[in-house]
Amino acid sequence: MSDQSLTRYLQAETGDIDPAETAEWREAFQALVAAHGSARARFVLDQLAVLARSPQVGWSPELVTPYVNTIAVEQQPPFPGDLAIEEKLASLMRWNALAMVAKANAAYGELGGHIASYASAADLFEVGFNHFFRGQGALDSRLRGNDGGGGRDGSQGGDLVFYQPHSAPGVYARAYLEGRLTENDLAHYRQEITAPADGARGLSSYPHPWLMPDFWQFPTGSMGIGPISSIYHARFMRYLTHRRLLDCGARKVWGVFGDGEMDEPESMSALTLASREKLDNLVWVVNCNLQRLDGPVRGNGRIVDELEKLFRGAGWHVIKLLWGSDWDGLFARDTTGALAKAFSNTVDGQMQTFAAKDGRFNRDTFFGQNAELKALAQGMTDEQIDRLKRGGHDLVKIHAAYTAAAAHTGQPTVILAHTKKGYGMGAAGQGKMTTHSQKKMDEAALLEFRNRFNLPLSDEQATTLAFFKPAEDSPEMRYLHARREALGGYVPQRQTACDVVPVPEASGYAQFALQAGGKEMSTTMAFVRLLGNLLKDPALGPRVVPIVADEARTFGMANLFKQVGIYSSVGQKYEPEDIGSVLSYREALDGQILEEGISEAGAIASWTAAATSYSVHGFAMLPFYIYYSMFGFQRVGDAIWAAADQRARGFLLGATSGRTTLGGEGLQHQDGTSHLVAATIPNCKAYDPAFAGEMAVIVDRGMREMLVEQRDVFYYVTLMNENYAQPDLPEGAREGVIRGGYRFGVYGSGEPRVTLMGSGAILTEVIKAAEVLATEGITSEVISVTSWSELARGAQKMDVIPAKAGIQGALDPSLRWDDNHYLGHLLGNSSTPIVAATDYVRAVPESIRAFLPEGRRYTTLGTDGFGRSDTRAALRAFFQVDATSIANAARQALT
């Protein structure tokens, strides 16, 4: 920064009791910069700051810098591209994105869509696409695992890019010019059902990998999920590198998000993790168009200032990208600091008005504030004032900011880019309160837009919303393809090719559970032992990612601390208090456990990063996230839905599940609904096993389905902390366990007069009830229900998860899949009444009522209402799911 520019930002504030001395300090500092450079100046300031922070002075630095660009003009690198061509391309993207939304809504007014968000972010995206966002083929085979296996050979590299969801039309518009989408596809925006009949693919509203599995990588449509996910993906890349599984050192994670989105708690919740882990592979671009959905983000303040404070305080490197190149001359002539002072006194609500008004208004209202500003604007026409760009619309300034961000080390970087929402939409939408909901534009507005960006469209083409694509041999198209080729291919692009990971035989790692022999244990303890055995397997073990939200000791996982260690990016710099104990705490650079602290949102984001590694990195990992079941679907259900959209593969373990199992914890900690919510997610298979053997079969099947057959499913398995006798898995029960239930046994003599169904912890109460009824001469059959939702899906003949091409069915010969109505087969032709009991609300067992054999009386028992604190026995009696209540229900059903 030059001496002149320093002077303008060091103008004295009111209250200076000795202006002469202040001037001497300023001159001394300017001389230091001139003589020894900015690095020396920063060092001296750091030393002075140490003294100033002493208790005697009590000074702390202001976290907000002047409302100007962080990167001075003289620090800008030369722009490496063809500026004229890139501006033309950006204009074409804007037009086709606008036409796509407006055309769809002209035909079907109900489809919705967004024009203004991409209009503000178009240049931010284009600089990324043309110079920074590396495709899958960007990096070489060094990204493969050290053993030469895993990863994508020569095509696996590239950056991870999280796209602002409302800007999806712009990404489609670029893919159209690239030849990856057709004009017919663009004409079917938000028409995913009707498109195939017209020979097109429907384009999803926002980034949805489930709906466009070869295109989008990350779902960002639920505000806040994208930001936190990007942080944990960046950290997981470090995890893979530090564990020497995959070298991700040369790759970046880019996220383009909105300033209004920063209000979401998830957007902000992991900022300190990113700085603590020194994730300099992470760059956020916050599109500060100053508007949310209904109006300004901080109408009475400045969101850029607020975010700068927040990110600096969290330890991020902040780059402010506020003003375009047209402002450089004004700043150079401003020797009094009038511009910076005016900006510091202008709130966002007024800045929004400036965006919506024309040059004459801005001349009179902004530059007319004082004589210094009037002098700066003298000689400029109203049109020149109207076209003064904000930084986020200037390709040269954006490139400078991105270059600095990509080169920065030791911290994550955020670029706060000042833009106008609805940029270029003129009176129809630029800066308007209503601009976010703008779906259509009249003929005059379309022609004005055409003229504003000098688009090669006739009046008829503009007013009929014709898509425009230059000839393939045009300079623009050759340039577009060349830039993407240089960066390793087109983005976004989702790939799924990865090696099959062999799964060991269950008879080895799970024999203790399959043949439990009546040993007492909880299913949680059985799972932890099973997990420990899997970690020892030479092929599968390194791929397993145990994840906990600061509850490892609660779930009996402390023995894994020494076995595989807790991942830490800095190793372990201390001697733990329990170093001499058998289960001492151990952190390590190559640690395998992800211990996320008290943050279910962070843990599920970590799980998602691991569960999608097969597609993101071409290297399959197998995460097991274990947590209090109450804090899964109920607390972070939106994140689980996003993981489902992203086609995650892994295990969620809902521990201490059920409303009566975690006896003393009470209302907020007792889960009675997670299986109800899990059943609503099509690619989630939810199980509530009662016994260790059932749990082992489920885990084994899940691993084979995800790692060998490579199906896009994930498993939710509930576990209990209650110790009881674990029986051997009955012969021939495996298929039933997977399909949702099997005949556990018959109690009494003669033909059963009643069928008792139970799951999870309540199955033991069902068995007790059957034993009581047998003493009364009432014979009953007991069915162990391992999954109510799988029974219901089987009855509906649902199969929404197609197997990977070339993989033929299950590899386990004990599992045979057919089209029979399994629930009907399980219950047989009997007319006996059925009593079903669970530790969850009655709606869970009610889910199969519609598929029961005709004429069967069906009674459900569950734990509706709020939880309570008491003993298990008292709670089960209270909710009427204990053995006595089940037996009473059976007697009543027989009357």
N, C-alpha and C positions, 0 to 999 in steps of 0.2 A: 504494500500500500504506500503510495507516495506521501511526501510531507504534506502536500496540499490536502490530500484526502484524509490524512490523520487530523489535520486542523479542523476540518468540517465536522468531525464526530467528537471533538473534544471541547466543544463550546461550553463555556461555564454555565452551570445551573445557578438559579437564584440562591442567595445565602452565602456567597463567597466573601469571607471577611478580609481576604488579602489577595485580590486579583493579580497583583504583580508577582507575588510568590508563586501563585498557580501557573502563571505564564512561564516562569522560569522552569518549573517542573516539566511543563509541556515541551518547551524548547529542548531541554536536556534529553527527554525521551525521544524526540524526533531526531536529534543528533545521533543518539545511540543506534536507531534504526538505520539512518543514512550511512553511518560509519561501519557498523558490524552486522547489519542484516536482521531479518525478522527472527531467526533462530536465537540469536543472542538476546534480542529484546524479550522474547518469551521466557528465556532462562532467568533473566533479571527480574521480570515480573513474578515468576514463580517463587523466587527467593524473597521478594518483598511480601508476597502473599502469606508466606509462612510467618513472617513477623507480624503482619497485620491481623492474623487470626489469633494472636495471643489474647489471653483474657483482658489484658490492660487496654487493648484497642477494640477487640470484639467486632472485627470487620469480616464480612463474607461477600464474595463477588456476586454481582447481579447476573442472573442466568440468562437474561434477555439481552441480545445484542441489537444494534440499530436495525431498522426495517429496510435493510439493503441486502444485496447479494453477498454471500459469504466469499465467493471467488471474485477477486478484483479483475478488472479488464486485463491488466498486464499479466495476470496469472493464467489466463485462458489459453489452452493449447490450440493450435491451428485446427480448424474443422477439416476432418479427413475425407469427407464425402463431397458429392456434387449437390450443393445446397439447392440449386434451382430444381433439380430432378426430385430431390427428397420433399421439397415443398409441394410439388405437383402431386407426388404420390400421396402425401398426407391429405391433400384436398380431395383426391379421388376416394380415399378411404372414408373421409367424412361424408361425401355425397352418397356413396353406396350404402353406408350404415344408416344414414337418414332415410334414403329411399326404401330400404328394407323394412324399417319400422312403419313409416308412413304408408307404404303400399299395403302392408298387412292390415293396418287399421282402417284404411280406406275401404277395403273389401269386407273386413270383419271388425267392427268397432270394439269388440270385446277382448281382443287379443292382448292389448297393452304393449309394453315395451318402452324403451327409453332412448331419447335422442341426445338430451343435454349433457349427460355424464360423459359419453364418449367425445362429444364436441369439445369438452374441456380437456380431456385427457389424450386426445389423438396424437399430439406432438410428443408427449411423454412416451407413448407406446412406440411411435415410429422411430425415434432415436434408439430405443431399446432394440427393436426389430432389426434396424439397419446396422447397428454397431456393437451391441452388447449381449443380447440374449442368445447364448450359444445353443445350437441344436444337438441332437443325440450323437452326431458324428463329429463333434467338435474336438474331442480329445482322443488320445491314442490308447493303445492296449495297456498303458501303465495303470489305467483305472481298474484293471482286472485284479482279482485276488492274488495275493503273493504266491499262491500255489498254482497260479495259471488257470484256476477254475472259477466259475461263477462270473457274474457281470456280463455285459454285452461286448462282444469282441469287435472293437473298432467302431461300434455304433451306439455305445452305451453312455457316452459322456454327456456333456451339455449341462446347462443350468436349469434350475427349477424356477418356474415363473408362476406367480400367483396373480391372477388378473382381477381387477376391479369388476365385480359382477355386472353392474349396470352398463359396463362398456363392452359387453359381449358382442353386440352388433358390429362394432369396429373390428374385432378380431375375425369375425366371419367375413367382413368386407375384404380384409387382407387375404384371407384364405381363398377367396373368390379370384382375386387377381393372381394369386400364386397357382391357380389351377386345381386347388384341392377341393373346392366347392364349385358347383355350377350355378348359373343364373336361376335355374329351376329350384335349386336348393334355397337360394336366398329368397325366392318368392314364396317359400313355405316356412318362413320364420315363425316359430311358435305354433306350428301345425304338424306335430309329430305323428298323429294318428292318421290324418288324411293324406300326408305327403306320399307314402309308398304307392298309393293308387294312381298318383300322377307321375310316377317314375322319379320321385325326388326323395331326399332324406330330409326329415323335419329337423329344424335347428332348435335346440332347447333354449329356453328363456335365459338361463344363466349357465355358467360352467358346470356341467353335470357328467362326470365320467360314466355313470351307469347308463345314461341315455346315448352318449356319444363316446364309446369306449376306445376308439382309435384317435380321438381328438383331444378332449380335455384331460388333464392330469389331476387337477385339484378342484374340488367343489368350494366355491367361495360365496355362493349366493346367500347363505345365512350370515348376516353381518357379524363380524368379530371372529368367526371361526377361521377364516383365511389368515388373519394376522398371527394368531397364536399358533396355528398349524405351521406356518412358515418358520417360526422360531424353532420349534421342536424338530422340524425336518432338517434345519441347518445344524442343530446340535446332534441329531442322529447321524448325519454325515461325518461329523467329528468322531462319534462313537465307532462307526465302521472303520474309520481310518486308524484310530488309536488301538483298536483291537486287531489290526492288521488283516481285516477281512476284505476290505475294498479301499483303494486309495481315492479319496474324494477331495484331495487337497487343492486341486486346481479349479474346482467348481464353485459357482455362486448360487445363492438363493435370492431371487428378486421378488419383491412384492409391491404391487401398485394398489393402493387403498385410498379410500376417501377420507376427508377430514371429519365429516359427520360420523363415519364408522368408528372413529377413535373414541366416541362416547361409549361404545360397547365395553363392558368390563373385560371380556376376553381379549380385546385388542391391546389392553394395557397390562394385563396380569402377568406377563412373562418378560417384560422389558428388562428387568434386572437380571433374569437368568441369562439373557442374551449378552449383556455386558459382563456379567460375572464369568461366563464361559469364553469371553473374548471372541465372539463369533464374527470375525471380520469377513466371513464368507456370506454374510447376510446384509442386503441392502433393501431398505424400504423407500418407496417413493409415495409420499402422501400428497394426493391431489387436493390442494387447498383452494377449491373454487368458492369457499366461504359459505356454501349453502348445503343444508340438509334436504329433506324431502319437502318440507313445508315452508322453508324460509332460511334466513341466515343461521349459520352454526352458532356464532357468538355475536349477535347483532350489536350488543352493547360493549363488546370487547374485541380482542384480536386473537383468533384461533391459532395463528402462526406463533405469536408470542407465547401462548399457553402451551402449545406443543413443544416449542423450543425449551421452555423451562422443564417440562416433563421429561423429555428425552435426555437433555443434558444432566438433569438430576439423577436419571437412571443409569448414566454412564455411557450414553451413545454419543457418537460423533454426529454433529448436526450441520447440514449444509442448507443454507437458505437460498432458494432460487426464486427471486421475487420479481425482478424487472428485466425486460428484454433489452436488446442491443440499442434500440432507439432511445432508451433513457440514458445511455452512456454519455452522450454529448451534454445532456442536461445536468447530469451529476458533475461532469468535468467543469462546467461553467459555474456551478453552485459553490462559491467560496465561503458562504456563510452558514452552510448546513441547513438551509431553509427546507429543502426537500425532505431530508431525514426527519426534521422536526415536525413537518406537516404530516408525514406518514405516521409518526408516533402518536399524533393527536387525532387520527382518523380511525373510527371504529369500523368493524366489518359491515354493519348495517349501512353505513354511508358509502363504504367501498362497493357494496352491491349496487347501490344507486348509481354510482359512477359507471359501473359496467353496463347498466341498462340504458343509460342516457347517451346522447351524442356528443360530438366534439365541442359544440358551442356551450352546452351545459357544463362540461368539464372545464372549459376555459373560464367560464364565469364563476363556477362554484369552487373548483379546486385551486386552479392557478390564480383566481381572483382573491384569495384569502389575504394576501399582503403584497407589498411592492416587490419584494425579492422574487416571489413566485411569478408575478406578472412579467417581470423582466426576463425570466427564464423562458416563458412561453412566447415572448415577443418574436415575431418573424415566422411563427408556425401557423399554418392554416388550421381551420377547424377539422378538416379531414385528417391531417397529420396527427393532431391531438387524439382524434378518435381511434387512430390506428396504432397508437403507442401500445406495444405488447407487454403483457405480463410475462414473467420469466418462463412459465410453463408452456408458453406458446412460441418460444424462440429456440429453434433447433440448435443454434450455436451455443447458447447459454445452457441448454439441457445437456448437450454433449460434454461441456466443461464440467458440469456437476456430476454426471455419471462417471466421467473419467476419474475425477477426484475420489468418488465413492469407491470405485472398483480398486483403486490403488491404496486406499487407506488400510492400515494394519492395526491390530490390537483391539479394535472395537467394532461393533456393528454400526452401520451408518444409516441415517435417515435423511432424505432430501425432502424439504418442505417446499413444494412447488406451487407458486401462486398462479392461479388460472381464473378464467371466467366460465361459469357454468352456462352452457348453451352458446359457447363462443362461435360467432359467425352467424347465429340465428337472427340477429338484428332485432327489430321490434317484435318479432314473433316469439322470442324466447330468451335472448341473451340477458342474463342477470335478473330475469323476472322471478317473482315469488312462485309463480306457477310453472316454472320451466321444467321441473323434474317430471311433471305429469304430461308434458307436451308430447303428443303422439302424431299430430297432423300439422300441416302448414298449408296456407292458402296459396294461390298462384303467385300473388305478388311477393310473398315471403320466399317462395321457391326461386323465383327469378332473382331476387335480391341476394339469396345465398349463392346462386350460380355466379353472379357478378362479383360478389365479395371474394370468392376463391378462384376467379378466372377459370371456371370449368369449361371444357370443350363441349358444351351441350347447346342444342338449339332450344328455342322457346318451348317447342312442343315436347322435346325430350325432358326438359326440366319440369314442365307442368304435369307431365304424365308419369313422373318418377321413374324414368328409364334408367336401368343400371348401365354403367359405363365401364368398359374394359379396353385399354389401348391394344393395338395390334401386338402380337407376340414379338415381332422384330423391332418394335419401337424402342427408343432409348430408355424410356421409363421401365418397360417390362424387362429389358436386358439387365438394367441396373438392379431392379428388385430381386431377380433370380440370382444375380452374381453376389449380391450382399448376403443372401441366405446361404448360398453355397460356401462362401468364405467363412461363415459362422457355424457350419456343420449341419445344415439342413433346416427344414421348416419347423416352426413352433407356433402354437402348441401341438404336440404329438405324443400320444400315449402308446407305449409298447408293452408287451406282456411276455416276451420270450425270456425264459430263464430255465436253468437246469432243474430237473427233478431231484428232489432231496430224498434220499432213502430213509425210510422209517424202520426202526428195529422191531422185531417181533414182540408183541405184548407179553408173551410167555417169559420173556427175559426181564424187562424193566418193571412189569406190573404183576408178576406172579403172586406177590404177597397180597395183592388186593383181589385177584381172581380166585385165589384159594386161601381166603382169610382164616378159615377154620374156627370161626367164632370169636376171634380176638377182638377185644374192645378197642375202638379208636373212633375218632370223628372223621368224616369225609374230608375235612380240611387237612387233617394230619396225613391222611392217605394221599391226598393230592401232593402235598409238599414232599413226601417221600418219593412219590412217582416222579415229580419234577427233578429232584436230586438225581435220580437214576438216569433220566433223559439227558441231563447235563453231562453225564459221564460218557455218553455214546460218542465215539470219535467222529462220526459223520454228521449226526444231527445236533449233538451237544453245542458246538460253537454257534449254531444258528438260533438257539433258544435265547429269548430275551425276557428274563423275569422283570416285571415292573410292579412296584408298590408305591402307594401314596403314604409313606411314613408309618406303615403298619406291619412291617416284616416280622417283628417280634410277636405282635399280637397273633399273627397267623402261623407262628412256629417256624419261621423261615430263617431264624438267626444262624442256623448251622450252615446256610449257604454263604454267609459273609466270608468265612474262611475258604469255603470250597471254590467259589468263583469270584468273590470280591464285588464291591460296589464301584461302579464306574465313576471316576473323577478325572477331569481333564488336566489336573495338576498332580495327580497321585495322592499321596498322604504325607502331609508336612508336619504331622504331630504324632505323638505317642498316645494312643487311646487309653483312657482310664482303665479299661478292662483287658489290657494287652496280654495279661497272663492267663486269661480264662480260655476255656475250650471254644466258646462262641464269641470271641472278641471281634470288635468292629474293625473292618478292613476296607479301606478305599484304595483304588489302584487305577493307573492309567488304562490298563487293559481289563478292568473290572467288567463283569457281565451284567450285574443287576443294575437297573435304573431305579434309584430310590429318589422319588420326586418331591419329597417333603409333603406338607399338608396341602395338597393341590390335586383334587380329582380332575380338574380341567387340564392341568399340566400333564398328568399321568395318561389321560385318554389321548391327548395330542401326541405324546411319546409313543403310545401303543399304535396309533394310526400311522405314524412315520415308519414304525417297524413292520406293521401289517401290510403296508403297501410297498415295501422295499422291492418286492418281486417285479413290480412294474416301474417304479421310479428309478431303480438302480440295476434291474436285471439280476438281482441277487436276493433270493428268497430268505427271509428271516421268519421266525415263529415266536411271536410275543405272547406271553401269558401275563395278563394284568389282573391281579387279585386285590379285591377291595371290599369294604362293607357293602353289601348288596343294596342297601338303602341309598347309597351315594353314587350309584351307576346311572341307570336309565332315568331315575327321578331327578338327579342333580345335573348330569351332563348329557341328557338325552339328545339334545340338538347336535352335539359333537359326535355321538354314536350314529345318528342318522347321516351325518356328513361322511363318516367312515364307511358306512354302508354304500353311499353314493360313490365313494372312491374305490369300491370293490375290495375292501380290506379282507385279509385272511389272518386269523389269529383267534385266541381264546380270551374271553372275558370271564373271570371267576368271581361270582357274587358270593362272598363269604359271609358267615354268620347270617344266613338268609332266613327268611320266614318271619312271621309276626310273633311267634312264641318261642323261638329258639334262642335269641339273644335276650334272655329273660329280664335282667335288671336295667337295661338301658332305656326303655321307655319309648314314647311316641315317635320321636324323630329318628330313632335308630332301628326301628323294627319295620322290615320290608314286607308288605303284603301285596305289592302291585307290580314288581319288576317283570314277572313273567307275563303279565297282561300287556305291558308296553313292548316287551321283546317280541311278542307274537305279531305285532303290527309291522315289523320290519321284514320284508320278504326274504332277504338273504341272510337273516340271522336264525340259527337253529338253537332253540332254547331248551335246556334240559334241567330237570330237578331230581337227580338221582338220590336214592335213599342209602345206597350201599356203595362201599369202595369198589367192588367188582363192577357195578354198573358204571361208575365214574370212569374206571379204567377203559372199559369198552368204548365209551363215548369219546374220550380223549384220543384213543387209538384211531377210531374211525375218522375223527376230525382231522387229525394229522395227515392221514392218507388222502382224505378228500382235498385238503388244501395243498399239500406238498407234492404228492404223487400225481393225483388226477388234475391238480391245479384248477379247482373250481372256485368261483368267486363267492365263497361263503365264509361266515365267521360263527363261532360257537359261543353261546352264553350258558355257563354251567354254574348252578348254585351249589354251595357247600355249607355244611353245618359245623358248629363247634361243639356239638353234643356227642359225648362218647357213648357208644352202645355196641353190642356184639355184632360183628360183621360176618355174615354167612358166606360160604363159597357161592360163586355165581352158578346158578342151576344149569345143567346141561341143556344145550340148545336155546339158551335165552338171548344170545347175542343179537340176533336179528330183531327180536322184539324190543330189546333195549334201545336200539337205534331208531326203530319205527315208532317208538313212543310208549310201549308197554308190553308186558308178558305175564303169563299166569305164574304167580309166585308159589302158590300152594293151595290145597284144599284142607279145611279144618272141620273135623267131625266125620261121621260115617254116612254113607249113602249119597244120593244126588244132592248137590248144593241147592239150597232154597233161596239164597241171597248172594249177590255179587258185591264184594267190597273193593273199591278202588281207592288207592292212596298214593301220594308222592312225597318225596323228600322226608323230612323229619316225622311227618304225620303217618307215614307208612308203618312205623313201629306201633303207633296207637291203633291203626287198623288191624294189625296182627293180634294185638292184645284183645281187641274187641271180638275178633274171630274166635279166639281161644275161649273167651267168656261164653259166646253164643254156642260153641260146641258143647260146653258143660250143660247147656239147657236143651241139648238135642237138636239144635239148629245148625245144620251144615252150611258152610259158606266157602266160596272160592275167593281168594285174594289176588287181585291184579296189581302189580307194581307199575305205576304210571311214571315213566321216566320223562315224558314230555307231553303235556296236554296239547300244545300247539302243533307238534308233529303228528299226533293222532288226528287232529282236526284237518291239517293239511293233507294228510294221507287220504282221509275220507273225501276231501274235495278234489283229489287227484291233482294237486298242485305240484308243478315242477318248474319254477320260475328261474332256476339257475342252470343254464346249459353247461354240459361238460365241455372241457377244452377239446378242440378238434383232434381226432386221432387217439383219444384215450377211451378205452372201452370199459365202462362200468367200474364197479368196485374190484379191487384186487384181492380183497379178503373173500375166499370162497364160501365162508359161512354166511355171508350176506347175499341174499338173492332178492332182486327187486322185480316186482311184477305189478300188474294193474289191478290186482284184487283190492277190494275195500277192506283194508287191514283192520279197522276198528270193528267192522262187522264180523270178520273172521275171529278176532280176539274174543269177542263176547259170545259168539256162537249163536245157535238157534234157540237157546233157552228163553223162557218167558219170565225168569226170576227178576225181582226188583233189583235195582242198583243203588248203592249208596257210595258217593264219592266224597273224599275229604282231603283238604290240603291246608297248608300253613299260609295260604294266600286268600285274597278275596274270592267270593263264590263265583265271580265272573270267569275265573280261570277254569275250573271244571265245567262251568256252564258252556264253555266254548265248543264242547263236543255234543251237546244235547241234540242239535239238529241232525246228527249223523248216526244216532243210536238206532238199533233195530226197532221196528214198529211194535208198539204195544208194551215196551219195557218201561216200568215206572222208574223214575230217576230222581234221586234226592241228593242235593249238594250241600256240603258243610264247608264253611270257610271262615276267614277272620276279618269280616267287614268291619269298618269303623276305624277309630284311632287306636294305636297301641297303648299299652300300659306297662308299668314296671312291677314285676313280681316274679315268683318262681315259675319255671316252665309248667309245672303241674297246675298251678293256680291260673296261669294264663290260658292253658288249653281247656280247662274247665269253663273259664269265663267266656271264651269264644265258641265253646261247644264243639271242639274238634278233638277232645280226648277220647280214650277208649270207651268210657261210659256213655258219652254222647253219641258216639258212632254206633254202639250196640243198641241204644234206645232208638236211633233212627232206623236201624234194620228191623227191629221188632215192629215199629210203627208201619214200616213199608210192607210188612207181611200181613198186617191186619186187613 
